[in-house]
Amino acid sequence: MADARDDKEDEAPLDPAMERVQQKLRKLMLVSGITLGVGFLAVLFAVIWRVNRLDDDAPRGEAFRSTVEVPAGSTLVDTAVDGDRLAVTVDGPGGRSVHLFHMPSGRLIGSTTLLAR
């Protein structure tokens, strides 16, 4: 078997230009390794943080009960919910309109009448 010391004895010393290139390459590998490690830790931290916050996404506060009033003589056509807002589309004597309500309070936020032309 060949001895490891024999390999080192056979190698000629590097010229100064190649030694500088080798040092730069070592520094580059060190920087890229540190960057990869920091990126991996950041992703791991984000996953752990998100898993711990899953319970925080549940609705907070008490359940609410409210009454939403639509114009008399109108027919309910469609409803849509977005967060704590309720959009109600009704057909009434004045034409089709959309009413936007704040669900916890039952308060009318806005109303739009749709006209056909």
C-alpha positions, 0 to 999 in steps of 0.5 A, spaced: 500 500 500 502 507 498 503 511 504 500 518 504 506 521 506 509 519 499 504 523 495 505 529 499 513 528 497 511 527 490 507 534 489 511 540 487 509 546 491 504 551 488 506 557 485 504 564 488 498 565 483 495 558 484 496 559 491 492 565 491 486 562 487 486 556 492 485 561 497 480 565 494 476 559 492 476 557 500 473 563 502 468 563 496 466 556 499 466 558 506 461 564 504 457 560 500 456 555 506 455 560 511 449 563 506 446 556 505 446 555 513 443 561 514 438 560 509 436 553 511 435 556 518 431 561 516 426 556 512 426 552 518 424 558 523 419 560 518 416 553 518 416 553 526 413 560 527 407 558 522 406 551 525 405 555 532 401 560 529 396 556 526 391 556 533 392 564 532 388 564 526 382 561 529 376 567 530 377 571 536 371 574 540 365 571 542 359 569 537 355 575 535 348 575 533 345 581 528 339 582 524 340 585 517 334 589 514 332 589 507 327 593 503 320 591 504 317 588 498 324 585 495 326 578 493 333 576 496 337 574 490 344 572 492 349 573 498 356 573 499 361 573 505 367 577 506 370 577 513 365 580 517 362 583 511 355 581 508 353 583 501 346 582 499 343 582 492 335 584 492 330 585 487 326 590 489 321 595 486 326 600 485 330 595 481 336 590 483 341 593 488 346 590 492 347 592 500 353 591 504 352 590 511 357 589 517 355 582 520 357 583 527 353 590 528 348 589 523 349 596 520 348 598 513 355 600 510 353 601 503 348 600 498 348 600 490 342 600 485 344 596 479 340 599 473 340 596 466 341 601 460 
